[in-house]
Amino acid sequence: MSEVICGEFPECVPRLRGDGFVLRAHGPGDLERIVEQCQDPLAQRFVPLPSPYTHSTAHDFLTGYVAGGWNRREHAEFAIADVSDTYLGSMSLKARDHDRYEIGYLLHPDARGRGLATAAARVALRWAFTELGAQVVLWRAVGGNEVSLRVAQKLGFECTSLLPGWFYTQGEYVDEVGGTLTRARFEAQWGL
Ligand SMILES: CC(C)(COP(=O)(O)OP(=O)(O)OC[C@H]1O[C@@H](n2cnc3c(N)ncnc32)[C@H](O)[C@@H]1OP(=O)(O)O)[C@@H](O)C(=O)NCCC(=O)NCCS
């Protein structure tokens, strides 16, 4: 990531435009909706989040995890916002190697069910494949997260891995499902 990201957070975060939304740097104005999103039972079940999730947790996420991830070039964490700049969710790309990344997504409950995760992930993946030099991107989820699986499949991920007892969430290990998407497969399906 280090070759293509210039400067410090938040200036280093590119603005990636989609149809009716933008991927941008997280800001303090997103905090309230991040708390609502991360207290949601589905988010708590399917994403390894702290519990309870408080305003202080969200503050640490913004100032520590997000800013530090960009500054250390370890992970690119985008906020998804609508045309009036309301926070809708987060999209992340974690560096696993110089050309290998892992994608993660989470939406505020009121932004789900209208194709946003798929559309926003497509924008993030195109950026990863064209700007970051990604060759393969990993997706993984708690077994039984059918919506996340559907999003990954629509994006073109080949979701063939099942790892019993491998995903740690809410204090226990549960089954993990996973898959990968190559640059060539993304290009064939969506273009670059
Ligand atoms: C997973 C999540 C990001 C998906 O966001 P979204 O914008 O609602 O997803 P999309 O609308 O792009 O796609 C959802 C797909 O799942 C399908 N779906 C919905 N409920 C489903 C179910 N119970 N079983 C199977 N598929 C389902 C939808 O029909 C849609 O597919 P389609 O376009 O072919 O009809 C969002 O639901 C979320 O934040 N969930 C909680 C956190 C989470 O699970 N994050 C992922 C961790 S890996």
The ligand as a MOL file (V3000), in Angstrom:
LIG
                    3D

  0  0  0     0  0            999 V3000
M  V30 BEGIN CTAB
M  V30 COUNTS 48 50 0 0 0
M  V30 BEGIN ATOM
M  V30 1 C -23.7550 -8.0490 4.7730 0
M  V30 2 C -24.1960 -6.6360 4.4300 0
M  V30 3 C -22.9760 -5.7080 4.3690 0
M  V30 4 C -24.8760 -6.7050 3.0400 0
M  V30 5 O -25.2570 -5.3990 2.6500 0
M  V30 6 P -26.4680 -5.1360 1.6300 0
M  V30 7 O -26.2520 -3.8050 0.9870 0
M  V30 8 O -27.7290 -5.3570 2.3590 0
M  V30 9 O -26.2310 -6.2700 0.5430 0
M  V30 10 P -26.7690 -6.2290 -0.9550 0
M  V30 11 O -28.1150 -5.5520 -0.9520 0
M  V30 12 O -25.6780 -5.6800 -1.8310 0
M  V30 13 O -26.9520 -7.7810 -1.2820 0
M  V30 14 C -27.6840 -8.6000 -0.4130 0
M  V30 15 C -27.9990 -9.8990 -1.1500 0
M  V30 16 O -28.2840 -10.8980 -0.1880 0
M  V30 17 C -29.5620 -11.4190 -0.4910 0
M  V30 18 N -30.1530 -11.8650 0.7600 0
M  V30 19 C -30.8040 -11.1230 1.6740 0
M  V30 20 N -31.1850 -11.9210 2.6870 0
M  V30 21 C -30.7620 -13.1790 2.3900 0
M  V30 22 C -30.8370 -14.4450 3.0420 0
M  V30 23 N -31.4340 -14.5670 4.2400 0
M  V30 24 N -30.2800 -15.5230 2.4510 0
M  V30 25 C -29.6600 -15.4070 1.2570 0
M  V30 26 N -29.5310 -14.2230 0.5910 0
M  V30 27 C -30.0970 -13.1400 1.1610 0
M  V30 28 C -30.3170 -10.3020 -1.1520 0
M  V30 29 O -31.4260 -10.7750 -1.8760 0
M  V30 30 C -29.2080 -9.7470 -2.0520 0
M  V30 31 O -29.0220 -10.5840 -3.1730 0
M  V30 32 P -29.6980 -10.2620 -4.6170 0
M  V30 33 O -29.1860 -8.9070 -5.0380 0
M  V30 34 O -29.2300 -11.3630 -5.4840 0
M  V30 35 O -31.1820 -10.2350 -4.3930 0
M  V30 36 C -25.2070 -6.0480 5.4490 0
M  V30 37 O -26.3440 -6.8780 5.4660 0
M  V30 38 C -24.6320 -5.9540 6.8530 0
M  V30 39 O -24.0430 -4.9490 7.2130 0
M  V30 40 N -24.8370 -7.0180 7.6580 0
M  V30 41 C -24.3340 -7.0700 9.0380 0
M  V30 42 C -22.8280 -7.1530 9.1040 0
M  V30 43 C -22.2330 -8.2500 8.2410 0
M  V30 44 O -22.7340 -9.3690 8.1900 0
M  V30 45 N -21.1260 -7.9080 7.5720 0
M  V30 46 C -20.4020 -8.8510 6.7390 0
M  V30 47 C -19.3600 -9.5480 7.5540 0
M  V30 48 S -18.4970 -10.7390 6.5530 0
M  V30 END ATOM
M  V30 BEGIN BOND
M  V30 1 1 1 2
M  V30 2 1 2 3
M  V30 3 1 2 4
M  V30 4 1 2 36
M  V30 5 1 4 5
M  V30 6 1 5 6
M  V30 7 2 6 7
M  V30 8 1 6 8
M  V30 9 1 6 9
M  V30 10 1 9 10
M  V30 11 2 10 11
M  V30 12 1 10 12
M  V30 13 1 10 13
M  V30 14 1 13 14
M  V30 15 1 14 15
M  V30 16 1 15 16
M  V30 17 1 15 30
M  V30 18 1 16 17
M  V30 19 1 17 18
M  V30 20 1 17 28
M  V30 21 1 18 19
M  V30 22 1 18 27
M  V30 23 2 19 20
M  V30 24 1 20 21
M  V30 25 1 21 22
M  V30 26 2 21 27
M  V30 27 1 22 23
M  V30 28 2 22 24
M  V30 29 1 24 25
M  V30 30 2 25 26
M  V30 31 1 26 27
M  V30 32 1 28 29
M  V30 33 1 28 30
M  V30 34 1 30 31
M  V30 35 1 31 32
M  V30 36 2 32 33
M  V30 37 1 32 34
M  V30 38 1 32 35
M  V30 39 1 36 37
M  V30 40 1 36 38
M  V30 41 2 38 39
M  V30 42 1 38 40
M  V30 43 1 40 41
M  V30 44 1 41 42
M  V30 45 1 42 43
M  V30 46 2 43 44
M  V30 47 1 43 45
M  V30 48 1 45 46
M  V30 49 1 46 47
M  V30 50 1 47 48
M  V30 END BOND
M  V30 END CTAB
M  END
